[in-house]
């Protein structure tokens, strides 16, 4: 499917306006398509079907966890917790110098996700690695390394549990932790700065890995 705009009479004001449309490619033939007008009205908070913290804790989670290896910024920590909440991650492991809730600076970006997401603290990232490996998780460091897998080519296998390891804002994931992981995932970049903010990189990687897992989770919940 694709979005496009055309200049035509607007249903609201009667004047010529750019009207957004969504084109669906017909499954029977790629040479035919169906164009429909869609509503672009923003959702109200009451229409978003948000879970409260208690319902979130009881809900089924994705087989996906995150490890923060010596992440120093509390804003980054809060943002990762908020992303973990958005995609129902099973847990977040906070390691080393990574701060833990409760803290105002974490809450500033987590917005309460620190109360809904299961998180654990470990003195070293290797402790978290062993903890997750013993639970059956396959760990992948988000890092630029020889032999890394481009993130867009990574396909999670059905029935497997995964954990993404993100490192310090300056030093990245420690080499010891990299060596203990099943592999490295790398976000392809094409500009002058081959680095991304930790929480930005986490958001990109979590979505890429979570998307197919979420499809299965939603399908299972709809069938119940």
N, C-alpha and C positions, 0 to 999 in steps of 0.2 A: 504494500500500500504506500501511497505518497501524498504529501500535502502540497497544494498549490493555491495561488490566489489569482483572481481575475477581476477586472474592472466591470462592474455591472450595477444595476439598480439595487440599492439596499432596502431590505424589508423594513428597517426601522425608520430611516429618514427619507427614503424615496430618491435620494441623490445618488450619483455614481460613486461607488466606494469599492475598495478592494475587499472582496469576499473570500474568506478561506474555505476551501473545500477539501475533502478527503477522497482520494480515488482508490478503490479496491480493485486489484487485478483479479479477474475472473479465474477460478481454479480450473475451469473446463478449457479455457483457451487464453494464452498470454496475449493474444491479439485483440481481445475484447476486454472492456472494463466497465465498471459501474461507478458513476459519480453521484455522491449524495451530499446534501447540506447537513452540517453538524452544528450542534450548539457549543459555543466556546465560553459559556457563562461559568465563572469561577464557582467552585464548590464552597458551601458553608462548612464551618467546623463540624456542625451536627450531621453533615452528609458524608463525612470521611470514614465512618465506621471504625473509629479508633478504639483500641482496647485500653481498659484501665490497667494499672500496674499489676493488680491481682490476677486479672484475666490473662495478661501477658505471661506471667510466671507459670500459669497452668497450661498455656497453649503449647502445641507441638513446635519444636524448634528445628532449625536446619542443622544438618550434620556439618557445621562450619564454625570454627572458633578463630580467635585472633590473639596473637601474642605481641605485646609491646616490650621490646628489648631496650631498656634505658632511654625511654622517650622523656625528654626533659620538660616540654611545654605542657602545662595543664590545659591550655586551650585545645591542643591536639588530642590529649587524653579524653577530654569531654566530648569532642567531636566524634572520635572513634566509638565511644560508648553510644552516642546518639545514632550513629550509622548501624551499629550492632542491634540496637532496638528496632530500627526501621525494617531490617531484613530478618529479624528473629534468629539471630545467631545464638548458638548454644551457650557460649561463654567467652569471656575476655580475660586473658592472663596478663597481669601487670607485674613487671619484673625490674629488679635493681633500683635505679634512681627514679623510676616511673612512680609518680605520686598516686595516692589512692583517695577515693572519696571517704568521708565528706570533706569538700573544700569549695569555697565560693568560686574560685577560678575554674574548677572542673565543672561545677554546676552551671556556670555562665554559658557554656557551649553544650553541655549534656542536656540541660533543661529537664532534669528529672530522670533521664535514662540510666543514671547511676543507681537508681532505686529499682528499676525494672530488670535490667540486664544482670545476669549472674557473672560476677567477677571474682577473681582470686589473686592474691599477692604472693609472689615468690622472690626470694632474695636474689636468685640468679635466673637468667633465662633458660639455662640448661635444666634447672629443676622443673620449669614449666614444660620444656621439651619432653623430658622423661614422663612427666605426669600425663601429658596428652598422648604420647606414644603408647603408654600402658592402657589407655582408654581406647586405643585402636585408631587414633587420628594419624593421617599422613601429613607431615609438615612440609610447607614450601616457604622459603624465605623470599620476600619481595626485594630483590636486589639485582644490581647490575653485575653479572659474573660470566666467566667463560662457560659456555654450554647452557646458559639460561634459556628458558622457554618463553617466547613472546606471549604476553598475557592473553592476547586475542586468539591464540592457537591452543590454549589450554582447555581441555574438555573434561570436567569432572565425571568420574565413573559412577554409575548407579550403585548404591549400596556402600559406597566408601564415605568415610568422614575425613574432612580436611581442616587444616589450621594454617593460617597465614601469619608469618612472622614479619613484623615491621621494626626497624631499628632506630637508633639515635639520629637526631636531625643532622648531625655533622658526620659521625663515623659509620652510620648505617648499621646493619645487622653484623654482630661480631662473627669473625671467621669460624670460631669454635661452633657457634650455633649453625652457621651455614653448612659446615661439614656434617652436622647431625641431621640435617634436613634431607628429605627425599629428592629435593631439587630446588632450583631458583626460578621464580617467575619475574619477568621484566616487562615494564610498561614501555612500549616503543615510543620514542620521542624524536621529534624532527626539527627542533629549534636550536637556539644557541645555548640554552640552559638545560643540560641533561640531568635535571633533578626536579622533584616535585615536593611540595609541602607534605609532611607525613600524613596528615588527615585527608588531604586531597588524594594522595596515592592510595590510602586505605579505602576511600570511597569508591575509587575506580576499580580496584582489585576485588573488593567485596562484592560489588554489583556483578562483575564479570563472572565470578565463581558462583555467586548465589542465584543468578537468574534462572538457569536450568533446574536448580534444586527447588526454587520457589514454585516453578511450574508444576512439579510433581507434588509438592506440598498442597498447593491450592486445589489441584485435581483430586487429591485424596480427601480433602476437607469437603469438597463439593459432592463427592460420592457418598459421604456418611449421612 
